[in-house]
């Protein structure tokens, strides 16, 4: 299991389409992937769960992946969301 804190690039989380893209990226991996923001945590492969998190630009989130391709999942999600 790997957990990484990510500061979300303000340009990355602007609308629902960005959240949908994050779910699509997470769904490409076999690992279980969860995103925690504040006190709430949801499965990153669930569009409804991710939409209810309400992640704001510049927020710090924790992404946890557990499975055979966990490192690849963390790296890809981090690349997609991270402030450059």
C-alpha positions as CSV (number, residue, x, y, z in Angstrom):
1,X,0.0,0.0,0.0
2,X,1.3,3.4,-1.0
3,X,-0.1,6.8,0.2
4,X,1.0,10.1,-1.4
5,X,-0.1,13.6,-0.5
6,X,-0.7,15.7,-3.6
7,X,-1.2,19.5,-3.8
8,X,-3.7,19.9,-6.6
9,X,-2.7,22.3,-9.3
10,X,-5.2,25.1,-9.6
11,X,-5.5,24.5,-13.3
12,X,-6.2,20.7,-12.8
13,X,-9.5,20.7,-10.9
14,X,-11.7,23.2,-12.6
15,X,-14.9,21.3,-13.4
16,X,-16.7,17.9,-13.5
17,X,-14.8,16.8,-16.7
18,X,-11.6,16.9,-14.7
19,X,-13.1,14.7,-12.0
20,X,-14.4,12.3,-14.7
21,X,-10.8,12.2,-16.2
22,X,-9.4,11.3,-12.8
23,X,-11.9,8.5,-12.4
24,X,-11.0,7.2,-15.9
25,X,-7.3,7.3,-15.0
26,X,-7.9,5.4,-11.7
27,X,-10.0,2.8,-13.5
28,X,-7.1,1.9,-15.8
29,X,-5.4,0.2,-12.8
30,X,-6.2,-3.0,-11.0
31,X,-5.2,-1.6,-7.6
32,X,-7.7,-0.3,-5.1
33,X,-7.4,3.5,-5.2
34,X,-8.9,6.0,-2.7
35,X,-8.7,9.7,-2.4
36,X,-9.0,11.5,0.9
37,X,-9.8,15.2,1.2
38,X,-10.5,16.5,4.7
39,X,-12.4,13.9,6.7
40,X,-14.0,12.3,3.6
41,X,-12.6,9.5,1.6
42,X,-13.9,7.8,-1.5
43,X,-13.0,5.2,-4.1
44,X,-11.2,7.0,-6.9
45,X,-13.0,4.8,-9.5
46,X,-16.4,6.0,-8.4
47,X,-17.6,9.1,-10.3
48,X,-20.4,9.8,-7.7
49,X,-18.0,9.5,-4.8
50,X,-15.4,11.7,-6.4
51,X,-17.9,14.4,-7.3
52,X,-19.1,14.6,-3.7
53,X,-15.5,15.2,-2.4
54,X,-15.6,18.7,-3.8
55,X,-11.8,19.0,-4.2
56,X,-10.8,22.6,-4.7
57,X,-7.9,24.0,-6.7
58,X,-4.8,24.2,-4.5
59,X,-6.1,21.6,-2.0
60,X,-4.0,18.9,-0.5
61,X,-5.4,15.4,-0.9
62,X,-4.1,12.0,0.0
63,X,-4.2,9.3,-2.6
64,X,-3.8,5.7,-1.5
65,X,-3.3,2.8,-3.9
66,X,-3.1,-0.9,-2.9
67,X,-2.4,-3.7,-5.4
68,X,-0.1,-5.0,-8.0
69,X,0.2,-1.8,-10.0
70,X,0.0,0.7,-7.0
71,X,3.1,2.6,-7.9
72,X,2.0,3.2,-11.4
73,X,-1.4,4.4,-10.2
74,X,0.1,6.8,-7.7
75,X,2.6,8.2,-10.3
76,X,-0.1,8.7,-13.0
77,X,-2.6,10.3,-10.7
78,X,0.1,12.5,-9.2
79,X,1.2,13.6,-12.7
80,X,-2.3,14.5,-13.6
81,X,-3.2,16.5,-10.5
82,X,0.1,17.9,-9.2
83,X,1.1,21.5,-9.2
84,X,4.1,21.7,-11.5
